[in-house]
Amino acid sequence: MPSSNAEVKTRVVLLFGGRSAEHDVSCVSALHVAAAMDPARYRVIPVGITRDGDWVLPDASLQVIAGGALELPGERFVAEGTKLELFGGLGHHTAGLAAGAYGLKAPTLACDVVFPVLHGPFGEDGTIQGLLETAGVPYVGSGVLGSAVGMDKQMMKIAFTAAGLAGPDYLVVHRSEWEAGRQEVLDRAAVLGYPLFTKPANLGSSVGISKCVGAGALAAGIELALKFDRKAIVEEGIEGREIECAVLGNEDPQSSVCGEIIAGRDFYDYEAKYLEPSSKTLVPADLPEEVGDTVRALSVRAFRAVCAAGLARVDFFVTDDGRILINEINTMPGFTEISMFPKLWGASGIPYPELIDRLIGLALDRSS
């Protein structure tokens, strides 16, 4: 666990931004995580990643954090030859942040743990996690396998099915087969029955999701999803309440109270989630006790099914006829002021600053 000695602060590299379409959400999450860290216990070292994949030096990243910017400004803060890469441990719970492995001259930072507040591809999908594993650096959240399976909706659904978790029927569409025979794909998808939802296989924050009520809309939805990924998921539309539950832990994960999403639009897309003022969340959700208990138990089962660690948010549909269907797991959920993960734990008796403490502690425990 992080030391309580005020003179020995735990050095936390806060990674944020990133190359995915969730860049803005990541930046806002980082603002809130940084603000919640006790300055007497932690030295926060913000390191931003631009949309182009450049690693921004801490002083410039700090300007983004302190100024409340929605995104990293990009190239103008990145000095030539200082694209950062993580490499090798420099002792127990330390790592060097430097300019690659080829003798480039750039600042080196020692840290105790990395908090990768990165959402989507190139951050939540096992890529950053693999880099940190290779470097021997402790980090918050799931490992390579849990991150990769939790990010790829096809692999996630396969893991859920193997664990006995029921979800909506779906179809996977590869870009190559879509380009080779669109009508055949549309005919296969139509068997699921309208409405259908299309989404990129590897993305979050409801980016690239469409609700489709006919063949024309379905074709457009698949086209949109395939702009973000080489695979699209076509999924059966489920009429039901959208219920979410948070999980915290490593070997003995615990689940939070349940929350409910009330979308201010036709469905909970990116605009409904972040821009629509009439969207709201209910925490705790008004559920029968046995339904809430079942959702909480299934959340832990889903967490284990994908080999998650540290944290996750698990999303479900609860239908009027009593079915509980799993939608997806998010292994690095948002930490913004409207994000469900901190809200759910706050309602479960763990306030935001303590939640950050626990996540850092879990990261250090897993690496020991």
NORTANOR-V462871 format. One record per helix or strand. SS is the DSSP state (~ for helix, > for strand). FROM is the first residue (numbers start at 1). LEN is the number of residues. Records with the same first field share a line. If there is no record, write none. Layout:
SS = FROM-LEN, FROM-LEN
//
This chain:
> = 10-8, 42-8, 55-2, 85-5, 95-4, 109-2, 113-5, 139-1, 167-1, 170-5, 196-5, 210-3, 231-6, 241-9, 254-9, 280-4, 310-9, 324-7
~ = 23-14, 58-10, 75-3, 127-9, 144-8, 153-10, 175-6, 182-9, 215-14, 270-5, 289-17, 340-8, 352-16
//
